[in-house]
Amino acid sequence: MKAVLPILTASVIVILLACAGCEPEPQTQPSTEVIQQEVVEIPESIEQAEPDEMTEQAEEAEEAVEDIAEAVHAETGTEPEQAEEQQAASDEDNVIVKVNGAEITAAQLEVFMRPQIERLNQQYGDKEHDDRYKDIEKRIRDRALDAVVTMTLIQQQMDAGKIIVTDEQIDRYIEDMAASENMTVENLKMLVTSRGGNFEEWKNQMQFDKRIGVVELIEAQNFGSLDVNEAETQAYYEENDRLFRKPEQVEASHILIKVDTSDPNIESTQAESMARTKAEGLLQQIKTGADFAELAMKYSDCPSSVNGGKLGFGTRRTWVPEFAQTAFALQPGEVGDVVKTRFGYHIIKVTDRKDASVTSFEDAKDEITKRLKGQKERKVGEDYISFLRKNAKIEYSPQYEEFNPMKVQ
């Protein structure tokens, strides 16, 4: 059983899994999205600010810092470098909040925030003078502190209840989480590492033991029922019948010939003509017996070429209109005429079809039960955490009082 608790650094999961399963049907290689009509747009990264050039004022400021350091040495007998190290250590040891007497220091919060701050720093050059940077940093700090407080409360309850989460439980949880996004654990590892992360560090950052522990606490303390009965499942099925209607689908492959406009000596009309001529020549080869997949692997400009042009099953909304219109006019085994879309010229082959259908309640019951259980886990989990916060003694230090969610504005 797993709990999905948005309050526990869910933003990290969203960021890491944003691309997983975001494509419309069919579930094919990510590269095939070039001909899909509906894709989820990921916001562009904030432009990195150019570092400011060194100015005379900056040089004067550096000299002033050196003067202050020398003054510290004269008064205390401490070397400037030692004074800086002692101050840094003192800052890190500052207690920023106490949770039922347990102290959380600035150093602990900084460790938790570090991955997100590092990504933020990559986007900004002049972070000291950029209001956007300061605003985002505050939001990261706010959420991080909130998450650290929550995890401390959960850990305290787990300790009191002698609840220990094993590595095997965490591994199963991660497998289930990846599967819910139509991914394998290996896919998830690749996703984490592709964004500059370390998978083991990411696992620690996500605090999966607390997520699993919350469910066990809820059950042990009879805080709320997570059971889903058949009446609830049946009601969901009837109220959301459109979710269980599957439209007509076709399984398609294609060869894409893009219009190459990179040569300044070739006019766009000429480039268009060259692409179409190439596509028609390939179509003629197919009609005279050439293997479609082999030609796709050799000539197609779509990354699906590595799979012989296979795109998998799709509905009429999966692909751009011109492509879908041609694909759905074909029967299995047929190859259509060359069709133009905004991506270039396509030769489309249909290999299979599925008629529109309705998933029966019996076939859908397990998936509905899983979905409703997840909804209950989220709701009961949020209520449980709110209960813990309400009944805990949480004391914020003055400089962090602004992050107190209970503070009256």
NORJO-V747707 format. One record per helix or strand of 2 or more residues. SS is the DSSP state (a for helix, b for strand). FROM is the first residue (numbers start at 1). TO is the last residue. Records with the same first field share a line. If there is no record, write none. Layout:
# NORJO-V747707
SS->FROM-TO / FROM-TO
This chain:
# NORJO-V747707
a->10-17 / 30-35 / 56-76 / 80-93 / 106-121 / 131-160 / 167-180 / 185-194 / 199-206 / 208-220 / 230-239 / 241-244 / 268-287 / 292-299 / 303-307 / 321-328 / 361-390 / 398-403
b->95-99 / 102-105 / 245-246 / 249-257 / 310-314 / 339-341 / 344-354 / 357-358 / 394-396
